[in-house]
């Protein structure tokens, strides 16, 4: 991030005016010239560029469809610049640009000039307020009332706060979408899907939809907890997540009439969202899946160790752990979701690269998870024999047909239903696979 001189800025402005005249002469439509209001000698950075491209995106979304006849976007040391020749009335263009500049927080950093086809710049109706103290007009800027470092601090806060809220919404949306993608994936052996309710008599797709939608605020809250506890150790963040998870379970049960649709994923997805929050940077919001999963392991490691030290045979999960060493979703989290990183994601990515759609890649990926993961749900419903049967039959199918057809998976579904088997733990891992793939994509 190189500093620029006053001469460089003046030269850049002169070059920009020349470019505006050329575009106006060539296309004979009103022109939007978009730059960023950035104080100080450093005019660009990864965060400034992200803010600039957010402005470009918002402008395009608000312009009439197919109205842009030419665009020029340039990232230089003197700042980010974009010019759009727009087949639209100049005064209406100015209204659109003003609404972006004044209607959203980050718009305070946008400078969207509108020049009509005759080369006359349209003035904004209301003068801008000082970015620091809110005083109307340009008196503060003209008198250099506020030091540059104070303006820069506020500028960064505007960008950070805007993208924190944007990314919080994006993470919670993707979490909900991954839950829905999982339940919609069809066919799935023994699980609720679009074909049937699997081995379940108490739930259906509607139950899962209700549950997924009401959990959205919880996923956003976990992201916030992660960001707000970044100065604490990962272990210190866990009690806050546990409390949020307890409330989310109550929300789920209220929405489903007491049916446990997503208890396991409340735990695992909440931890993943918090991990993203802890790793979040406004200029680099989403890290690779392995980084997110490692942070998840760090968050739960100490708590899970204590849980396993104190575990007894009073619960089905406790008995499975003590007798067979099966640790369930807590073990998955403690491992950094090893099954997802080593089985789910690689399998799903390979299938998508072979042009399998999201549904078919997901149903096949689920089979590879079933054949490799000790799913506590299978043990709960079918005992050791049932779990072994599920793994054996799934492995046999994959050995004979590494990419089984819909009909072959439906046959396996019928067999699981007959045995009252439902690999709910693997279904959660599929949802996590969908989630991490979406983030990486």
Secondary structure, DSSP 8 states (H G I E B T S, - for coil): -----HHHHHHHHHHHHHHHHHHHHHH-SEEEEEEE---SS----HHHHHHHHHHHHHHHHHS-TT-EEEEEEEEETTEEEEEEEESS-HHHHHHHHHHHHHHSGGGGGEEEEEE-TTS-B---SS--B-TTT--BSSHHHHTT-S-HHHHHHHHHHHHHHHHHHHHHHHHHHHHHHHHHHHHH-S--TTS-SSS--TT-SS--HHHHHHHHHHTHHHHHHHHHHHHHTTTS-HHHHHHHHHHHHHHHHHHHHHHHTS--SSHHHHHHHHHHHHHHHHH--TTS----HHHHHHHHHHHHHHHHHHHHHH--TTSHHHHHHHHH---HHHHHHHTTSHHIIIIIHHHHHHHHHTT--HHHHHHHHHHHHHTTS--HHHHHHHHHHHHHHHHHHHHHHHHH-TT--HHHHHHHHHHHHHTT---HHHHHHHHHHHHHHHHH-
